[in-house]
Amino acid sequence: MSFKYKLFPIHFHYKEIHWNEISHVQIYKINARSDFFGWGSRYSRKYGWAYIFNSNDAILLTLKKSNKKITITIKDKAEILKYLNDNKIPFNI
């Protein structure tokens, strides 16, 4: 199982992170202006590399080996939560 994402036009191919490479998953509310100073591809010391689009919900993935953080906004929070619960992937809200 893996987390796949594609950010057109930034990435032309899917990027893939296998769940066994992730140490921590967190779902939270964001404010694009105050948390990231806008939308698009952003970097934050707190949230790592972030891809912020038209949503106030985000998923934060922390990688095991590098402790690198990746934040991506999500449109359907309920669907992501269902997927994580159905596949017994631990997460925090």
Buried (B, 14 or more C-beta within 10 A) or exposed (E): EEBEBEBEEEEEEEEEBEEEBBEBBBBBEBEBEEBBEEBEEBEBEEBBEBBBBEBEBBBBBBBEEEEEBBBBBBEEBEEBBEEBEEEEEEBEE
